[in-house]
Amino acid sequence: MEERKRGISEDWLSFWLGIVVFVLGLAYFIGLDLLGWGIKTSVWMDVTKALSPVSDAFKGMPGLTSLFLTYLFMLVLTEIGAVALGVRVGKFIFAFSVIFWIGYGCWLLGHFAYIAATPDALKKFGITWSLQLTGEAGFIVALIAGLIVGNFFPGFSETLKEATRPELYIKTAIVILGAGLGVKSAEAIGLASAVLFRGLCAIVEAYLVYWAVVYFISRKYFKFSKEWAAPLASGISICGVSAAIATGGAIRSRPVVPIMVSSLVVIFAVVELIILPFLAQTFLWQQPMVAGAWMGLAVKTDGAAVASGAVVDALIRAKTLAETGVNYKEGWMLMTATTVKVFIDIFIGVWAFILAIIWCAVIECKPGERVRPGQIWERFPKFVIGYVLTFVIMLLLCMANPGIIKMAKAATAEMDSFRVLFFVLTFFTIGVVSNFKKLWEEGIGRLAAVYILCLFGFIIWVGLGISWIFFHGVKPPLVGG
């Protein structure tokens, strides 16, 4: 990326971008509808009826006006962030604009009735069948479009690099997501508490089982050095890009090590994102919360894990409704996936600190070198603070005054109109950065062999087993229940 001197990290930037949207949404509680003009995309047969403002207060506004205002708002918001990062303004504006409009086009296509309509809506659209994927199919369309750009149009993808920032987009979305999940939790506090507790318990295996086994296999059977084996173990077993980078910094590896591991993580996250939600829909639709937790434990980047949680939430809700007539409330499988993933993220800094101590005190043990306790804070993913903050604020507000839950739902629905678009940008840009040919030419083959063996040999299946142990029999609330 062509960046001048950074004034803020992407991690902190995602925190502040998400908080801005959250604060503007909170104004709804004092009678100021500051986000109601945001775009809402509906399932459609007539595309002219697909677009509308999210709030009824703006129902007289044309859908195209709402969409253009949404684009301008997100452009200004991210451009302020780009300036803070030191990115070239003109190039960012161009790249973000292209990414936004392609991404939204994919999102709109994903809402086409033959793709998205659920069984209960077929009659409404005058059709007899659909793929029943719900509107979240737009995420998959965006991912496919991004993969096409990244792998077949490298020159074009190069022009988009200033705004091709999937980690920034997904982390911002997760901060906003916390608010909506806080309201959902207040509605069913008993289930939410169970999800939080079970999610905390489930992550223990990622550190005590996954990491040690991957490190051992990398060292003993593939003969990687400690410098390579540690980031590889973190990237494969814990939390993908963030963990690989944090581990590389903790053990002071050469920069190429976490970069190569991170590139590999992104590739396999795309593979998992395409495959695992559909496996979950086929085999786990009767255990929806197991499916959600599995996405959080098995998919190894924040973006792909949360995105796969959104897809599996849509797929399983649609299949359950079609097979049994049971209509689960939206978002609980996504919440489970996100909760598990965020708990893992929370401990990245702690794990990096532990590894730093081990490397300093045992493996490298350089005279006079000391590990600073402040390294925990340096490695801690800051966007998680935003997620927890928005979640807790909405949860406490609604628990203290249950009468405002309806208003809180309206406020978070407006925030979600932007959260969803950050998700879409994430899917598209994940695809754009996944240039399979280039990474293969850089010698990523042996690393990939470790990844394939560990991920498909035991990590996915151990994660499924742990998810089953902690979430078997737990069901989301029902619509109207």
C-alpha angles and dihedrals in degrees: 000000000000099000131156122209110328119234096182137017123246087243093059091039092057088052093055096042091053092046091052091056090044094051092047088051092051089061086077088077091063095046099267113124098197099157103033092104090066116121122268117194118205132192107270149189091175106049092204088068095049098082128068140138113273094234125064087220087075097040091124091061115099114247093238090055090052091050093049092048089050090052092049092048094050091044093053092043095050093038090059086052091047090054089051089052092049095245119157105265101214095047092046093051091052095044095045092048092053092045092048096050095043090045094049091047088056091048091051092048090051088060093059106128095236087057103034112025115115120219094262090057101048094093091049091059095040095242133122101211144018138170086255093218095135120224092301086081082087088075091060092046089052091049092051091048090051092050090052091051094044097047105031104029106042093159091055093045089052090059089055097050097103090064099029095108111137094168092054092049097046094045091050089049091050091054089054091042091062091069095056092045090051090058092046090050092052089055092055106019095166094058092042091054090051091051092051094047095044091046091053091050093047096058092062090081092057091064103031098040113018100045098047094047095048092047091050094049092047093051102037104036104024097034096226117166120247088255090062100032097057098053089040091053092048094045095048100038108032124024112333118226098011094049094045092051093044092048092047089053093045094054093034096237123173112278092246091065101065090035092058092043091047091052090052091048092054092051094051092041087060090050091049092045091055097044112028101059090055092047088051091050091051101043107018105039089113090053101048098167091049087055092051094049090047090058090052094049100039106039110075109209129062092236098048094040095052091039091051088050089056092049095046089048090056096041097049095043089052094047094045091051091048096046102038109009089242111140113203121200113257121255106028097105088045089050091052093050092046094046093052091046094047092050087053090049092050091060097047091090092048091048092048089050091051091050091047090055092047093048093046099041101034117012104036101009098179115192114261095006117135131188112232118224086221088074088080088063092043091055096040111110102242096201088068088066088058093048092050092044096052091042095050095043093054093041093052094043092053095042091050092050114018089182091075096057092099090052090045090054090053092048094049091045087061091048089048092058086070095036090058092052091050086053090052091050088050094054094047096046093045085060093046094055093047100092100164097185096052094050092049090053089053091064101260093142100098092045088051090054090058090046094050093046095048100036099046095026099059118332097076093044097043087049089052091050093050091047090052093049094052103032106029110131095011111127133189118248117269125248106261090012 
